[in-house]
Amino acid sequence: RSSRGASSRDFACSGTSFVDESVSQNAGSALTQSTPDDVRVAAPFITADELWKKVEEMVDLGPRHTASPAHDAFVDSLEAWMKRIGMIEIGRDTVTVTGPNGFTAPGAPTSGISHHLYGYLPGSTNEDVLLGVHSDGQNSVEENGTIVVMVIVEHLSKLPKSMRKRGVLVVFPTAH
């Protein structure tokens, strides 16, 4: 709610239906001319179809065991996504797998190289928020929070830096 008294019917994300003719029903322009600047954000956030497509792309890689080709491909795709949305200070820390541990799934690599991935979306102050979730998974649907984190950060990247009070540091560790 803004200081100018906007109500929930003054703006909305994709998928919301309105009776009030003052609000556009076009998902690409769900904000009205009267929407205050402090709530004029990048709508629509994401459609269910777009989100499902991103999850399917991840699942299609198969199990993302640390040091597996599937995990490497997933980390590559996350890094490309970070670059595409304008994150900075993107990097990787090397993880060396040197044998099984209590978390090693049957069929998972017991040796090899993998990477933690991180990136930063600047805000307008020196305060930051940390978002992170494991990028590896024992099966094709585990640890899928990476998609949700990246969708949130992509949405934030569409806002002017002045509207992002805090920077967002994203960390995707591997190797439970």
Salt bridges, closest charged atoms under 4 A:
ASP20 OD2 - ARG9 NH1 1.75
GLU57 OE2 - LYS53 NZ 3.98
ASP76 OD1 - ARG92 NH2 2.61
GLU79 OE2 - LYS83 NZ 3.80
GLU79 OE1 - ARG92 NH2 2.64
GLU127 OE1 - ARG166 NE 3.19
ASP136 OD1 - HIS134 ND1 3.49
ASP136 OD2 - HIS176 ND1 3.11
GLU143 OE2 - HIS176 NE2 2.85
